[in-house]
């Protein structure tokens, strides 16, 4: 078909027709209205300054400290730990004595009656009290370790969310800087188009880039706002409370132990592993408590009894010879011991159940040790790779991408490159800069993961 057309049209006619189509498209595009920056949404607005202030903003350390002091969940767990201390005081108390008052009276007759007051003091034999105290002490230890574990988790969450928020702010700042450049480029190209030095198509392409940067800025600021709300929630602030940040994603500001001793440090310091050990000890204490409850127990009984009895006859008093009723009032002191004999119920079921719980706690503790070792190894592996990736981005990607964008822009201004070439290289530069921020974030998060895995004091 191509050969058939060439019989009727020459190569020159094809070129002229193509040029005519291009000129028509450029004129049509130039006649279309171009979107311009509006007064209520200026592209040069530096909105990242609302979230970042190097002078008055909060650092990661300050946010962690504030969160540990003001987080409602931490406050609730502190109250639970205080309740555990009260339970220990309760467990140390001796059981209350018992008092029994009874009496009987004869209906009719001489009105004989008796009255008895008897009290009992439990002895708590078989180590009942000491077993109860040990159970309460282990329960308090578990509550305190649960509080320490939640503080470890919260400190890690706050540092991670701080890093994500700072990274989003840095991306927003970079986008706004690029947006300023896009506005300047549009103004320059517009002036050149008005002078006839550039085709109107380039003005349209620069306008598209400017609007794309505006859209990126809006999306970036939305991400920052969401991260700030999440950070406020973690540290215990209301959604509308003022908060600004400061600092950067430098991983050298926090130190952590070398990998060689990190595993042993984690096994010794991790509150969740200590909690698993405390649960195992609590199960052993409950076994002993169940056994003590199945042993013999006794109450010491003391009492007083007053009894009056008589006969329906009259007697003669020896001295006066007067007639008196025959009756007698007697006072008794009673004492004894009441035994609780574990003949049928020796608490066998509770002992067996507590023993199974002890075995389950031992298995969980062993699994917890394996999990701690894996977390430590994974955290160091993640950090080592993340730091290498960050260095590659910093040395081999970020700086080169910026240099390439400058070179392509200069060659474009000299006429050696097209605007499409410059836009494509500019996109690669933006991706490289955002990728470098992501690499910094990943290295920082990996460092926080190490601090969390070994429960380093630097975490709090």
MONORMO-V824194 format. One record per residue. RES is the residue in one small letter. SS is DSSP state (helix for helix, strand for strand, loop for the rest). Layout:
# MONORMO-V824194
RES & SS
RES & SS
This chain:
# MONORMO-V824194
x & loop
x & helix
x & helix
x & helix
x & helix
x & helix
x & helix
x & helix
x & loop
x & loop
x & helix
x & helix
x & helix
x & helix
x & helix
x & helix
x & helix
x & helix
x & helix
x & helix
x & helix
x & helix
x & helix
x & helix
x & helix
x & helix
x & helix
x & helix
x & helix
x & helix
x & helix
x & loop
x & loop
x & loop
x & loop
x & loop
x & loop
x & strand
x & loop
x & loop
x & strand
x & loop
x & loop
x & loop
x & loop
x & loop
x & helix
x & helix
x & helix
x & helix
x & loop
x & strand
x & loop
x & loop
x & loop
x & loop
x & loop
x & strand
x & loop
x & helix
x & helix
x & helix
x & helix
x & helix
x & helix
x & helix
x & helix
x & helix
x & helix
x & helix
x & loop
x & helix
x & helix
x & helix
x & helix
x & helix
x & helix
x & helix
x & helix
x & helix
x & helix
x & helix
x & helix
x & helix
x & helix
x & helix
x & helix
x & helix
x & helix
x & helix
x & helix
x & helix
x & loop
x & loop
x & loop
x & loop
x & loop
x & strand
x & strand
x & strand
x & strand
x & strand
x & strand
x & strand
x & strand
x & loop
x & loop
x & loop
x & loop
x & loop
x & loop
x & loop
x & strand
x & strand
x & strand
x & strand
x & strand
x & strand
x & strand
x & strand
x & strand
x & strand
x & loop
x & loop
x & loop
x & loop
x & loop
x & helix
x & helix
x & helix
x & helix
x & helix
x & helix
x & helix
x & helix
x & helix
x & helix
x & helix
x & helix
x & helix
x & helix
x & helix
x & helix
x & helix
x & helix
x & helix
x & helix
x & helix
x & helix
x & helix
x & helix
x & helix
x & helix
x & helix
x & helix
x & helix
x & helix
x & helix
x & helix
x & helix
x & helix
x & helix
x & helix
x & helix
x & helix
x & helix
x & helix
x & helix
x & helix
x & helix
x & helix
x & helix
x & helix
x & helix
x & helix
x & helix
x & helix
x & helix
x & helix
x & helix
x & helix
x & helix
x & helix
x & helix
x & helix
x & helix
x & helix
x & helix
x & helix
x & helix
x & helix
x & helix
x & helix
x & helix
x & loop
x & loop
x & loop
x & loop
x & loop
x & helix
x & helix
x & helix
x & helix
x & helix
x & helix
x & helix
x & helix
x & helix
x & helix
x & helix
x & helix
x & helix
x & helix
x & helix
x & helix
x & helix
x & helix
x & helix
x & helix
x & helix
x & helix
x & helix
x & helix
x & helix
x & helix
x & helix
x & helix
x & helix
x & helix
x & helix
x & helix
x & helix
x & helix
x & helix
x & helix
x & loop
x & loop
x & loop
x & loop
x & loop
x & loop
x & loop
x & loop
x & loop
x & strand
x & loop
x & loop
x & loop
x & loop
x & loop
x & loop
x & loop
x & loop
x & loop
x & loop
x & loop
x & loop
x & loop
x & helix
x & helix
x & helix
x & helix
x & helix
x & helix
x & helix
x & helix
x & helix
x & helix
x & helix
x & loop
x & helix
x & helix
x & helix
x & helix
x & helix
x & helix
x & helix
x & helix
x & helix
x & helix
x & helix
x & helix
x & helix
x & helix
x & helix
x & helix
x & helix
x & helix
x & helix
x & helix
x & helix
x & helix
x & helix
x & loop
x & loop
x & loop
x & strand
x & strand
x & strand
x & strand
x & strand
x & strand
x & strand
x & strand
x & strand
x & strand
x & strand
x & strand
x & strand
x & strand
x & strand
x & strand
x & strand
x & strand
x & strand
x & strand
x & loop
x & loop
x & loop
x & loop
x & loop
x & loop
x & strand
x & strand
x & strand
x & strand
x & strand
x & strand
x & strand
x & strand
x & strand
x & strand
x & strand
x & strand
x & strand
x & strand
x & strand
x & strand
x & strand
x & strand
x & loop
x & loop
x & loop
x & loop
x & loop
x & loop
x & loop
x & helix
x & helix
x & helix
x & helix
x & helix
x & helix
x & helix
x & helix
x & helix
x & helix
x & helix
x & helix
x & helix
x & helix
x & helix
x & helix
x & helix
x & helix
x & helix
x & helix
x & helix
x & helix
x & helix
x & helix
x & helix
x & helix
x & helix
x & helix
x & helix
x & helix
x & helix
x & helix
x & helix
x & helix
x & helix
x & helix
x & helix
x & helix
x & helix
x & helix
x & helix
x & helix
x & helix
x & helix
x & helix
x & helix
x & helix
x & helix
x & helix
x & helix
x & helix
x & helix
x & helix
x & helix
x & helix
x & helix
x & helix
x & helix
x & helix
x & helix
x & helix
x & helix
x & helix
x & helix
x & helix
x & helix
x & helix
x & loop
x & loop
x & loop
x & loop
x & helix
x & helix
x & helix
x & helix
x & helix
x & helix
x & helix
x & helix
x & helix
x & helix
x & helix
x & helix
x & helix
x & helix
x & helix
x & helix
x & helix
x & helix
x & helix
x & helix
x & helix
x & helix
x & helix
x & helix
x & helix
x & helix
x & helix
x & helix
x & helix
x & helix
x & helix
x & helix
x & helix
x & helix
x & helix
x & helix
x & loop
x & loop
x & helix
x & helix
x & helix
x & loop
